[in-house]
Amino acid sequence: MKITMLGQKRVPSREGGVEIVVEELSTRMAKLGHYVVCYNRSGKHVLDKNKKSEDLKEYKGVKLKKVITIDKKGLAAMTSSFFATVKILFFKAEVVHYHAEGPCAWMWIIKWFSKKRIIATIHGLDWQRAKWGNFASKYIKFGEKMAVKYADEIIVLSKNVQEYFKKEYDRDTVFIPNGVSKPTIGKASIITKKYGIKKDEYILYLGRLVPEKGIHYLIEAFNKIKTDKKLVIAGGASDTDSYFVELKEMSKNNKNIIFTGFVEGKELSELYSNAYIYCLPSDLEGMPLSLLEAMSYGNCCLTSDIKECSEVTQNNGVTFKKSDVKDLTKTLQSLCDNVKKVKEYKEEAQKYILNKYNWDDVVKQTLKLYEG
């Protein structure tokens, strides 16, 4: 098949979960012999302004095409997905796969003027995210409605979102969760030299620095517990510089809180491999890839009790009440004091997650939808 994908910032990239999903799907499909084209944004890296994006034409068998992008907050996704849609309209593809709600706003163009099969993956209810203003939220919600009206199939990543589409629009969707691959566990080397941290000496948050991830709850709770462990916050701000300033202000009197900025490659692997606890205190998620990755590295994972997280961990992780700093503080302290309990969760996490979430299975299910 000739398959096109759009909605991601760039492939290859770790600028967000969408980018990781698109890379995993597209490269595996290309390996199976399909002709896959990914339409990437032009412009700067969202999480690391100093990082230059490579001008690749192909990656692991996937064709890469840059599209015109107005590189401003609220306009980048809108403009890049519009110009990608127009390009795809004149390309002899059989399948158009939209990723995320906002880009789906232009889906009608494909439906009205071609017979291409349209698939939409809803990575989360993006219009609810705190970083968006009124216009952006309405635009993203419009994209959601266009997906409901025009997509041949809608993929959702959690049962909670599946229930939302059924209740809100009476629209049936297909539940296909994200996958994860078995990683190589790395010893603390880079992170020891850069940050002075060793195995089991730190609690880790790794992801984008945006309000809905609840990092402010984690910092407030960490400031209240008694422990010799450090808190490592790894990730970059995504159109949320003021939130990053707020987090730094909350942390200024605690020398045990470390901000690494955006990380990737060996440094990212070392951070996952050597954490005492991985914490994801989100108020809102689609299906958190960072949580799957953390468990694949054999981490004890502490998350808020939202369904998108608890569905992933089941009984193989620890939860606290969403947005409840008091409960998070109590749970963090308990885990810091109970090494044996943390070790038990670590021992079960990797085996459970690798058996349940597999990228090859995700690709098979997705291709089945393409074929209709």
N, C-alpha and C positions, 0 to 999 in steps of 0.2 A: 504494500500500500504506500501511497504518497501521503505523508502525515505532516501537518503544520502545528506548531505550538506557539502561543503568545500569552502575554500577561506577566511573565517573569521579567526581572530587571536584566539579568545577563546569565548566560551559560557559557563556561563554568563560573560559578560564583557561590559564596556563602553569605550573600547579603540578606537572606531570609529563608524561611522554610520552603516557600514557593520555588525558589531557585534550585534548591536541593532536590525537590520532587521532580521538577522538569528535567534536570540533569540525569537523574536515575532512570526515569521513564524513557527519555529520548535515546540515551546511549545504549540501553538494553534493546530497545526496538530496532535501532540501527544494526546492532550486532546480530539480530535475528533476520536481517536482510531487508528491512523496510527502509524507504527513503524518507528521512526525517529532516525537517527544516525548523529551526528555532529562530524567532524574530526577536532580537535583543534591542534594548534601549541603547541609544548613544548617551553620552554624558558621563559624569563622575561617579565613582563608587559611592554608594549611599552611606555606608558605615565607616569608611576610611577615606577622608578627602585627599589624603596624600598618595593613595594607591592608584596607579595608572591601570586602567582596564586594557587588557591585551586585545589587539585588533585581529582576532582569529577568524578565519573563513570556514574552518572545520574543526570539530573536536570529537574524537573517538567515533568517527563515522557520521556525525551529525553536522549538517550544513548550518552555518550561522550567518544570519543577515541582519545588519544594523538598520534601524529605522529612525526617522526624524523624531527628535524628542525635545520638547521645551523643558529644560532642566531646572524647574522651579517646583517648590512644594505645592502639591495638589494638581500640577499640570503634567508632570513627567509621565505618570501612568496613563492619564487620559489621552495625551497626544501620541505617545508611542503605540498604544493599542489601536488608536484610530488609523495611523499610517500603516501599521502591520496588517490591519483588517483590509485596507484598500489594496495592499500588495498581494495578499492572499487571494482576494477576489479574482485577480488576473493570473493566478498560478494554478496549474492543473493538479490540484490536490484533491484527494477523496475525503480527507478528514481534517477538520479544523478543531483544535482542542484549546479552548479558552481556560486560563487559570486565574482564579480569584474573581470576585464579584464586579469590581470596577470596570475591567476590560470588557466584560460581557455587555456593556452599554452599547457597543457597536455591532453586536451580533446580528442585528436585524439586516444589516447591509449584506452579509453573506446569505442569509435566508431569503431575502427578497430577490437577489440577483444571481443566485447560483443554486445548484443542486447538491452542494457539498454537505456531508454529514457533520453535524455540529455537536461537540461534547463540551460540557462545562464542568470543571472541578471547583467546588466551593470550599476553599481552604479555611473558611471561618466567616462569621457574620461581620465583615469588615466595617460596615457603616456604624457599628457600635464602638469602634476604637476611639479612645479619648483624644488622639492627636489630630483628628479631622475636625474642621470647622463645619458650620451648618451647610454650606453649599456642597462641600466634598462629601459629607455624609449622605445628602440627598442624591447626589450623583451616583454614589456607590449603591444605594438602595434601588435606584433606577436600573442599574446594571443587574441587580438581583432579579428584578421583575422581568427584564429582557431575557434572562436565562430561563426563567420559569415559562415564558411565552414561546421562545424560539429554539431552545436547545433540544436536540433529539434525545439526549440523555444527560442527566445531571448526576455527578459523582459527589458524594459527601464523605467527610472523613470521620464523622462521629455520629452515634445514634441520636444524640441530643439535637444536632442540626437536621438530621433526617426527620425527626418528629416536628421540628419547627416548620419545615417546608410542607409537610402534610397538613399541619394545623392551620398555617397562615394562607396557603395557596391551594390546598388539596392536590398537591403535586407529588407524584411518586418519584423517589430518587433511588440511587444505587449506592449502598454503603461499601466503599473500598478503602480501608485504612492505609496509611503510609507503611512503608517497610523499613527495614534496618539491615545493615550488613555486619558481619562479625569483624570487629576491629583488631588491630595489633596493639596490645597493651604496652605502653612505654614507661620506662623508668624516669624519675624526676631528674632532669639535667638542665634543660633550658630554663625551666621555671625556677629552679634553685638558684641559678646564676642571676636571673633577672629580678626575681621577687623574694628570694630567700626562703622559699617554701619547699617542704619535703613531703613525702607520702604521709597521708592521714593527718596532716597538720592544718588543714583548711576546709572550710565549707565553701562550696562553689555554686555561684549562679552563672550560667552561660547562655546568652541570648541577646536580643536587641534591648536597648535601654529605652523602653516606652512605658507610659503609665499603667497600661492594662496588664503588664507583666508583674506588677505588685512589688517591685524591688524596694520601694520605700517602706513597705511593711517589714521586709527582711532586715533592712538596715536598722529600723527602729527596734525590732526584736533583738537583733544581735547586740545592740548597744546596752541592752538590759540583762543579758545572760552573763554568767560567770564561767569563763573558759579561757584556756591559753591558745585556743585555735584562732586562726585568722579567717576573715571573710574575703573571698576573692570574687569580684564582680567583673566578668569578662564579656565584652561586647561593645558595640558602638551605638551612638544615638542615631535614630532614623527620623529626621525632621522634628526632633524633640530636644533641641539644645537647651531650652529653658528647664526641662525636666532633669537633664544631666547636671545642670548647675544646682538644682534643688537637692539631688542625691549627694553631690560633693559637699554641700553645706551641712547636710545631716551627718556626714562622716568626718567632718574636719577635726573633731576632738578625739577620734579613735584611730590610733596609729596601726591598729590591726585590720583595718579595712583597706583593701588594695583594689584599685581600678586598673585593669590591664589595657583597656581599649579593645579594638577589634582584633581577634586572633584567628589564625587558621593553621593548617599544616601540622607540623610536629608539635608546636607549642600547644595547640588546641588538644591534640591527642594526649599530651602529657598532663594537661589540666584535668581532663576526664579520667585518666588512668590512676591518678594519685589522690583524688579527693576523699575526704572522710565522709562527707554527705554532699549530695547534689540537691539543691533546693530550687523549686519553681513555684513561686507564690502567686500565680496569675489570678486575675479576676475574669479574664476572657482568653479563650484559646480556640483554635480550630482542631488540629491534632498536633500536639507539640513534638516536633522532630527531635528537639534537644533532649526531651525526656526519654524518647526511644534510644537515642544515642547514649545518654548517661547510663541507662540500664544495660545497654549492650556492652559497656565497659565494666559492668559488675559493680555499679554504685548503689548504695542505700539512698533512695530518692524520697524526699519530703516535698509534697505538693499541697496546694489548696484542694479542697474537696469538690471542685467543679467536676461535672461528669466527664468532660474532655480529658481530664487528668486521671480520675479514678477508674475510668474505663480501661485506660492503658495499664496502670499499675496493678489493678485488682487487689489481691492480698499480698502483693510482693513489694509494697511500698508503704509509706506512712503519709497520712493526710492531716491537715488542720482545717478549721472552719475558715472559709473564704473571707478575706478582708479583716479577720480577727487577729489583731496584733497580740493580744493577751494569750490566745490559744497557740499562736505560732511561737511565742516566747517560751511558753511552758513545754511545748513539744521539742523545740530546739534544745532546751536545757536538758530534757530527759535523754535525748539521743547523745548529747555530748557526755553525759554522765554514765551512759550504758554502752560500753564498747562491745560487749557480747551481743547485744540486740542488733547493733549496726552491722556486725560481722555476719549475723544470720541473714539479714536482708541482702547483703552483698553476695553471699553464696548462692542465693536463689535467683537474683535479678537477671543475670545474663542468660542462663539456661532458659528461663521462662520467656524472655522477650524475643530471643532468636528463634524459638520454636513457633511463636505466635505470629510474628510480623516478618514477612519475607518479600523482598523486592521482586523476585522472579514471579511469585504468585500474583502480586499487584499488577505486573505487566500483562500476565495472561488474562486476568479479569478485564483489564482496560482494553486490550486488543479485541476481546470478545464483544465489548460494547461498540468499538469502531466498526466491526463487521456487521453489526445490526442483526 
